[in-house]
Amino acid sequence: MDLKACEVCGSTAEQEILSCHSTSLGRVIYVRCSCGSMGVRLTPFAQPSWTIVEVSGPAA
């Protein structure tokens, strides 16, 4: 799995994945760097193939 560099030490070495799960926005991954810092990554789901063109409120 290709994760971003550590935001504390800048290391691009492989990070330990502590936990991962799906949310309504995408996949959340909790990681730990070899320097000991922890991070959270969000990998968004693919965009839907449909688009909402207009949204209206309840009928009056």
Buried (B, 14 or more C-beta within 10 A) or exposed (E): EEBEEBEEEEEEEEBEEEEEEEEEEEEBBBBBBEEEBEBEBEEEEEEEEEEEEEEEEEEE
